[in-house]
Amino acid sequence: MKADDFFKNKVIIVTGASSGIGRELALRLAKHQANVVLAARRSDKLAELETHIVNAGGQAISIQTDVADEADVMNLVNTTLSTWHRIDIFISNAGQYIQSPIVDSDKSDFEKSFDVNFYGSYYAVKAALPHMIMQNSGYFVFINSLDAKKGIVGDAPYVTAKYALDGFAEVLRQEVMSNGIAVSTVYPGRVDTPMIQDLQVPWISPKISVEKAANAIVKGIKKKKPIIVVPKLFFPLGALNNISPRLTDWFYSTFQLEGRKIV
């Protein structure tokens, strides 16, 4: 199979498709002649994207979905199956950046973060995995964060859910290998999306474009890489934190990687 044919005619679900990385991925996958299922809460944005893809000669359907609602995710999977009769790739991209210093945090901050940043992916797997097992093929792609390898000050609700997702994906990848199913976890750094549009970041950790992020993710998916780090420059941070957490703490603190809110 030619590399350019990898996505051709594949049925691919993309959650969080209304903006940011999800939207850019959907556009790229449609250009590769995939059948793209667009999922997000904002139905107006989804409809615009669906029209754009179809008018450009691609194949897409849009399904309004709140990934924090298990029934919504089940409907997403069932509607996809009734339309295209299979699911080849499920890209679990929807997320929400929920911050709070631990001393000021409330249990609800963590519950809200887990609903979107962890359970959204869990519901996706529970809904789609039985069908992939029947197909003896499939592919889950989880858009995680570098925060799952080294937490940032003030981000405890977000980081905790992303760490949970990291462990979940590690176990899932091992459990489904014998079923012909692949699992990739993507660890983006700061990406210039609406999620962090009000965050000013230090020069050492600049926001990368959604185009650059999506390009790296598409390349990684083609190779079925278990781990995809964007940008690669930050790949050593996770390993460094395991070897010398105090040094990594110093690095994060010195360069103020948490950034600051733009008022």
C-alpha positions in Angstrom: 0.0 0.0 0.0 1.3 3.4 -0.9 1.8 5.8 2.0 -0.6 8.2 0.4 -3.3 5.5 0.3 -3.2 4.7 4.0 -6.3 6.8 4.8 -8.2 6.2 1.5 -11.8 5.0 2.2 -11.1 4.5 5.9 -13.9 5.5 8.3 -12.4 7.9 10.8 -14.1 9.5 13.8 -12.6 12.8 15.0 -13.9 14.3 18.3 -13.3 17.9 19.1 -13.5 18.5 15.3 -15.0 22.0 15.4 -11.7 23.8 16.0 -8.0 23.5 16.7 -6.2 20.2 16.1 -9.4 18.3 15.5 -10.5 20.6 12.7 -7.1 20.5 11.0 -6.9 16.8 11.3 -10.4 16.4 9.7 -9.4 18.6 6.8 -6.2 16.7 6.1 -7.9 13.3 6.4 -10.6 14.3 4.0 -7.9 15.3 1.5 -6.5 11.8 1.9 -9.9 10.5 0.8 -11.0 9.2 4.2 -14.7 9.1 5.2 -14.6 11.5 8.1 -17.0 11.6 11.0 -17.0 15.1 12.6 -17.9 15.2 16.3 -18.1 18.1 18.7 -20.6 20.0 20.8 -20.9 23.0 18.5 -23.3 21.9 15.7 -23.0 25.1 13.7 -19.2 24.8 13.5 -19.5 21.1 12.5 -22.0 21.9 9.8 -19.7 24.6 8.4 -16.8 22.1 8.3 -18.9 19.3 6.8 -20.0 21.7 4.0 -16.4 22.8 3.4 -15.2 19.2 3.1 -18.0 18.0 0.9 -17.8 21.1 -1.4 -14.1 20.3 -1.8 -14.9 16.8 -3.0 -14.5 14.9 0.3 -16.7 12.7 2.3 -17.9 13.8 5.8 -20.8 13.6 8.1 -21.2 15.7 11.3 -22.8 14.4 14.6 -23.2 16.7 17.5 -21.5 15.0 20.5 -20.7 15.9 24.0 -17.9 13.3 24.8 -18.7 13.7 28.5 -22.1 12.1 27.9 -21.8 8.4 27.4 -25.1 8.2 25.5 -23.8 10.8 23.1 -20.7 8.9 22.4 -22.7 5.7 21.9 -24.9 7.5 19.4 -21.8 8.8 17.6 -20.5 5.2 17.2 -23.9 3.8 16.2 -24.6 6.5 13.7 -21.2 6.0 12.1 -21.8 2.3 11.8 -25.3 2.8 10.3 -23.8 5.2 7.8 -20.5 3.5 6.8 -20.8 0.1 8.6 -17.3 0.1 10.2 -14.9 2.2 12.2 -11.3 2.1 11.2 -9.8 4.9 13.3 -11.2 6.7 16.3 -9.3 9.9 17.1 -10.2 11.0 20.6 -9.2 14.6 20.5 -11.8 16.5 22.5 -10.4 18.1 25.6 -10.8 21.0 28.0 -8.0 22.9 29.8 -9.2 23.1 33.4 -6.8 24.8 35.8 -6.7 25.4 39.5 -4.0 25.6 42.2 -4.4 22.6 44.4 -4.9 24.7 47.5 -7.8 26.5 45.9 -9.2 23.6 44.0 -12.6 21.9 44.5 -13.5 18.3 43.8 -15.8 19.6 41.0 -12.7 20.9 39.1 -11.3 17.4 38.9 -14.7 15.8 38.1 -15.2 18.3 35.3 -11.7 17.6 33.9 -12.1 13.8 34.1 -15.5 14.0 32.4 -14.0 15.4 29.2 -10.3 14.6 29.4 -10.5 11.0 30.5 -14.0 9.6 30.4 -14.6 11.0 26.9 -11.9 8.6 25.7 -13.0 5.8 27.9 -16.6 6.0 26.5 -15.1 6.0 23.0 -13.3 2.8 23.6 -16.2 1.1 25.3 -18.5 2.0 22.4 -16.2 1.3 19.5 -13.9 -1.5 20.7 -16.5 -4.4 20.4 -16.9 -3.5 16.7 -13.2 -3.3 16.1 -12.7 -6.7 17.7 -15.4 -8.1 15.4 -13.6 -6.6 12.4 -10.2 -7.8 13.8 -8.9 -4.4 12.9 -9.0 -0.8 14.2 -7.0 2.0 15.6 -7.4 4.3 18.6 -5.5 7.6 18.6 -5.6 9.6 21.9 -4.6 13.2 21.7 -3.1 13.6 25.2 -0.6 16.3 26.3 3.1 16.6 27.3 1.5 17.5 30.7 0.9 13.8 31.1 4.7 13.3 31.3 5.5 16.3 33.5 2.8 18.3 35.3 2.8 22.1 35.3 2.1 24.3 38.3 -1.6 25.3 38.5 -2.8 22.6 36.1 -3.6 19.8 38.6 -7.2 19.1 37.3 -6.1 18.9 33.7 -2.8 17.1 34.4 -4.4 14.4 36.7 -7.0 13.5 34.0 -4.3 13.4 31.3 -2.1 11.1 33.5 -5.0 8.8 33.9 -5.6 8.7 30.1 -1.9 7.9 29.6 -2.1 4.9 31.8 -5.4 3.8 30.3 -3.9 3.9 26.8 -0.8 2.0 27.8 -2.9 -0.9 29.1 -5.3 -0.8 26.2 -2.5 -1.0 23.6 -1.3 -4.3 25.2 -4.7 -5.8 25.6 -5.9 -5.3 22.0 -2.7 -6.2 20.1 -3.9 -9.8 19.5 -7.1 -8.4 17.9 -5.3 -6.5 15.2 -6.0 -3.2 16.9 -3.4 -0.4 17.2 -3.2 2.4 19.8 -1.3 5.6 19.6 -0.9 8.4 22.1 -0.1 11.9 21.0 1.8 14.3 23.3 1.5 17.8 21.9 3.3 20.7 23.6 1.6 24.1 23.5 -0.4 24.3 20.3 -2.0 27.6 19.1 -5.6 26.7 19.6 -8.6 28.4 21.2 -8.0 26.2 24.3 -5.0 28.4 25.3 -5.6 31.6 23.4 -5.5 33.6 26.6 -2.2 32.1 27.7 1.1 33.8 27.2 3.9 31.3 27.1 7.7 31.7 27.6 10.0 31.8 24.6 11.5 28.4 25.4 8.1 26.7 25.0 6.4 28.6 22.0 3.0 27.7 20.7 3.2 25.6 17.5 0.7 25.9 14.8 -2.2 23.5 14.4 -0.9 22.8 10.9 2.5 21.6 12.3 0.8 19.5 15.0 -1.6 17.9 12.5 1.1 17.2 10.0 3.2 15.3 12.7 0.1 13.4 13.9 -0.9 12.3 10.4 2.7 11.1 9.8 2.7 9.2 13.1 -0.6 7.6 12.4 0.6 6.3 9.1 3.5 4.6 10.8 1.2 3.4 13.7 3.7 4.8 16.2 2.7 4.1 19.8 4.0 7.4 20.9 3.9 10.7 18.9 5.5 13.7 20.5 5.0 17.2 19.0 7.4 18.9 18.8 10.1 16.2 19.2 12.3 18.7 21.0 10.4 18.0 24.2 10.6 14.2 24.0 13.5 13.9 26.5 11.6 15.8 29.3 9.6 12.8 30.4 12.7 10.6 30.6 14.6 13.4 32.4 11.8 13.7 35.0 12.1 10.0 35.8 15.9 10.3 36.2 16.0 13.7 38.0 12.6 15.2 39.0 14.3 18.0 41.0 16.3 19.1 37.9 13.1 19.0 35.8 11.3 21.0 38.5 14.0 23.6 38.4 13.8 23.8 34.7 10.1 24.3 34.7 10.3 26.9 37.5 13.2 28.8 36.0 11.6 29.2 32.6 8.1 29.6 34.1 6.6 27.1 31.7 3.2 27.6 33.2 3.0 30.9 31.4 0.6 33.6 32.4 -2.9 34.6 31.6 -3.4 37.5 29.2 -5.6 40.1 30.9 
